[in-house]
Amino acid sequence: MGRGKVELKRIENKINRQVTFAKRRNGLLKKAYELSVLCDAEVALIIFSNKGKLYEFCSSSRCVFVCIHIC
């Protein structure tokens, strides 16, 4: 039995929104790492929070170069 669909709408409560962002950000970073390892792919992931804080994942030195020039 799987989970039900999550209705996609903005979370109005600031605290709940920040907690959800942190959890989903960590999950997304983990998935990016897994993709790079399992498929031997070069992965670059750039995330900006609503306060403008930068989070990034780079699987290789070439991706780091891309992240530096984009950000």
C-alpha positions in Angstrom: 0.0 0.0 0.0 1.6 3.3 -1.2 1.2 6.8 0.0 -1.6 9.0 -1.4 -0.9 12.0 -3.6 0.2 15.1 -2.0 -1.7 18.2 -3.0 0.8 20.7 -4.4 0.1 24.1 -2.9 2.2 26.6 -1.0 2.5 25.8 2.7 1.3 28.9 4.5 2.8 28.2 7.9 6.5 29.5 7.8 7.8 26.9 10.3 6.1 23.9 8.5 7.3 25.3 5.2 10.9 25.5 6.4 10.8 22.0 7.9 9.4 20.6 4.6 12.0 22.4 2.6 14.8 21.0 4.8 13.5 17.4 4.5 12.9 17.6 0.8 16.2 19.3 0.2 18.1 16.5 2.0 16.1 13.9 0.1 16.9 15.6 -3.3 20.6 15.8 -2.4 20.6 12.1 -1.6 18.9 11.3 -4.8 21.4 13.3 -6.8 24.3 11.5 -5.1 22.6 8.1 -5.8 22.1 9.0 -9.4 25.7 9.9 -9.8 26.9 6.7 -8.2 24.5 4.2 -9.8 24.6 5.6 -13.3 28.2 7.0 -13.3 26.6 10.3 -14.3 27.9 13.8 -13.7 25.3 15.6 -11.6 25.1 19.2 -10.6 22.3 20.4 -8.4 21.7 24.0 -7.3 19.0 24.9 -4.8 18.2 28.4 -3.4 16.0 28.7 -0.3 13.3 31.4 -0.1 15.9 33.5 1.9 18.4 33.1 -0.9 20.7 30.6 0.8 22.6 28.4 -1.7 22.7 24.6 -1.5 24.6 22.6 -4.0 25.8 19.2 -5.0 28.5 18.4 -7.6 29.5 14.9 -8.4 32.8 15.8 -10.2 35.2 18.6 -10.6 33.7 19.6 -14.0 30.3 20.1 -12.2 32.0 22.3 -9.6 33.2 24.5 -12.4 29.6 24.8 -13.7 28.3 25.5 -10.2 30.9 28.2 -9.6 30.1 30.0 -12.9 26.3 29.8 -12.6 26.2 31.0 -9.1 
